[in-house]
Amino acid sequence: MIPNDEHLAWIDFETGGLCGASHMDDSRIPEGSDGARHYAILEIGVHVTDANLNIIDPGLQIIIYHDQKSLDERVGDWSREQFKNTLMIECQNTNHPTLQDAERMVIDYLESHGVVEGKSPLCGNSIYLDRRFIETQMPALNRFLHYRQLDVSSVAEMVSRWYPQVRQAMPEKNGNHEALGDIRESIKELSYYREHCFV
């Protein structure tokens, strides 16, 4: 695909815990560290849209390989319970890539769908959480993305204050904690705000 400076990279992670957690929250986190450095990235979802929020790719979903020791040490209690019958099983399949390989796959995928290095902000919902994991565990991807972020949750906060009737009428989300599905819901949410508020 022809490179386009206006294409947007949407990324969502499912992880072993929250980025801001500390040793006080989970004794498995080393003192002086935090969740973004410690917890495992379990799944990555990627979509690309044009500037008008039209999805222009089929979507990329990557489950990251972790051995049992890594899962025991780097997945917190909530995530362990949430993903016990899904990701916690799938992540042990050796056919899945390591995080380092997945990082390269994500960059290649973004480039193949026209995202230009250094041009696209990181897009998603509460995207600062994912950014912290990217900064600490996927530095090449962090360098590939623009330092700015397009955070749908920030737009939602503005809409709830300036256009409360629009926020109240927004269709409910599924909230299934699946990376690609979460991205599609974020794109749909921002498209809804654009249609009803940015006219």
C-alpha positions in Angstrom: 0.0 0.0 0.0 1.2 3.5 -0.8 2.5 5.3 2.4 0.2 7.9 3.7 1.1 10.4 6.5 -2.5 10.5 7.7 -3.0 6.8 8.3 -3.6 6.0 11.9 -2.2 3.1 13.9 -4.6 1.6 16.4 -3.1 -0.8 19.0 -4.5 -2.6 22.0 -2.8 -5.0 24.4 -4.1 -7.6 26.8 -1.5 -7.8 29.6 -0.8 -9.6 32.8 -1.7 -6.5 34.9 -1.8 -2.7 35.1 1.1 -0.5 34.1 1.0 1.5 37.3 1.1 -1.4 39.7 3.9 -1.6 42.2 5.4 -4.1 44.7 2.8 -2.9 47.2 0.1 -4.1 44.8 1.7 -7.3 43.8 4.6 -8.9 45.6 5.8 -10.5 42.4 6.7 -7.0 41.0 10.3 -6.2 42.1 10.7 -3.3 44.4 11.5 -0.1 42.4 9.8 -1.5 39.3 6.3 -1.1 38.0 3.6 -3.1 36.1 4.7 -1.9 32.7 8.1 -3.4 33.1 7.0 -6.5 34.9 3.7 -7.8 33.6 3.7 -9.9 30.4 2.1 -8.7 27.2 -0.2 -11.5 26.3 -2.0 -10.4 23.2 -1.6 -7.6 20.6 -4.3 -6.3 18.3 -3.6 -3.8 15.5 -5.8 -2.0 13.0 -5.1 0.8 10.6 -7.6 3.5 9.6 -7.5 6.4 7.2 -7.9 10.0 8.6 -11.7 9.6 8.4 -11.6 6.5 10.7 -12.4 4.0 7.9 -10.7 0.7 8.7 -8.4 -0.1 5.7 -6.9 -3.4 6.8 -8.1 -6.9 7.9 -6.6 -6.5 11.4 -3.6 -8.2 13.0 -4.0 -10.3 16.2 -0.9 -11.8 17.8 -0.8 -14.0 20.9 2.6 -13.9 22.5 4.4 -17.1 23.6 5.2 -17.4 27.3 6.4 -20.5 29.2 4.7 -21.5 32.4 7.3 -19.9 34.6 6.8 -16.5 32.8 3.1 -16.8 33.2 3.4 -17.7 36.9 5.6 -14.7 37.6 4.3 -12.1 35.2 0.5 -12.4 35.3 -1.5 -10.9 38.2 -4.5 -12.5 39.8 -7.2 -10.5 37.9 -5.7 -11.3 34.5 -5.1 -14.9 35.5 -8.8 -15.3 36.3 -10.0 -13.3 33.3 -7.9 -15.2 30.8 -7.7 -18.7 32.5 -9.6 -20.5 29.7 -8.3 -18.4 26.8 -5.0 -16.5 26.7 -3.4 -18.4 29.7 -3.7 -21.6 27.6 -3.0 -20.1 24.2 0.2 -18.3 25.3 1.9 -21.6 26.1 1.6 -22.7 22.4 5.2 -22.6 21.1 3.8 -21.7 17.6 3.1 -18.2 18.8 5.9 -15.6 18.4 8.0 -14.2 21.2 7.5 -10.5 22.1 10.6 -9.5 20.2 9.4 -11.2 17.0 5.9 -9.8 17.5 7.3 -6.3 17.7 8.8 -6.7 14.3 5.6 -8.2 12.9 3.6 -5.2 14.1 6.0 -2.7 12.6 6.0 -4.6 9.3 2.3 -4.8 9.3 1.8 -1.1 9.9 4.2 -0.3 7.1 2.5 -2.7 4.7 -0.7 -0.8 5.3 0.7 2.6 4.6 1.6 3.9 8.1 4.6 6.1 7.8 7.3 5.9 10.5 7.1 8.8 12.9 3.8 10.1 11.5 1.0 8.2 13.2 0.1 8.8 16.8 -0.7 5.8 18.9 -4.5 5.4 18.8 -6.9 3.7 21.2 -8.9 3.9 24.4 -7.0 4.8 27.6 -4.0 4.5 25.3 -1.5 5.8 27.8 -1.7 2.3 29.5 -0.6 0.6 26.3 2.0 3.3 25.6 3.7 2.5 28.9 4.1 -1.2 27.9 5.3 -0.1 24.5 7.9 2.2 26.0 9.3 -0.3 28.3 9.0 -3.6 26.4 8.8 -2.7 22.7 11.2 0.2 22.1 11.4 -0.2 18.4 7.7 0.1 18.0 7.8 3.1 20.3 10.3 4.8 18.0 8.2 3.9 15.0 5.1 5.7 16.3 4.8 9.5 16.7 5.1 10.6 20.3 1.6 12.0 20.3 -1.5 9.9 21.2 -5.1 9.9 20.0 -6.9 8.8 23.1 -10.6 8.1 22.7 -11.1 8.2 26.4 -10.0 11.8 26.5 -12.5 12.7 23.8 -15.2 10.8 25.8 -14.4 13.0 28.8 -14.8 16.2 26.8 -18.1 14.9 25.2 -19.5 13.9 28.6 -19.0 17.5 29.8 -19.9 19.5 26.6 -22.4 17.2 24.9 -23.8 15.0 27.8 -26.8 14.0 25.7 -24.5 12.6 23.1 -22.5 10.6 25.6 -25.7 9.3 27.2 -27.1 8.1 23.9 -23.9 6.3 22.9 -24.4 2.5 22.2 -23.0 0.3 24.9 -19.7 -1.6 24.4 -19.3 -5.3 24.7 -16.2 -5.1 26.9 -15.0 -8.6 26.0 -11.3 -7.9 26.7 -10.2 -9.2 23.2 -7.6 -6.9 21.6 -9.0 -6.6 18.1 -12.6 -6.3 19.3 -11.6 -3.6 21.7 -9.9 -1.6 18.9 -13.0 -1.9 16.7 -15.2 -0.6 19.6 -12.8 2.3 20.1 -12.9 3.3 16.4 -16.7 3.0 16.4 -16.9 5.1 19.6 -14.7 7.9 18.1 -16.7 7.7 14.8 -19.9 8.2 16.9 -18.4 11.3 18.6 -17.2 12.7 15.2 -20.7 12.3 13.7 -22.5 13.9 16.6 -20.1 16.5 17.9 -17.5 17.4 15.3 -19.7 18.9 12.5 
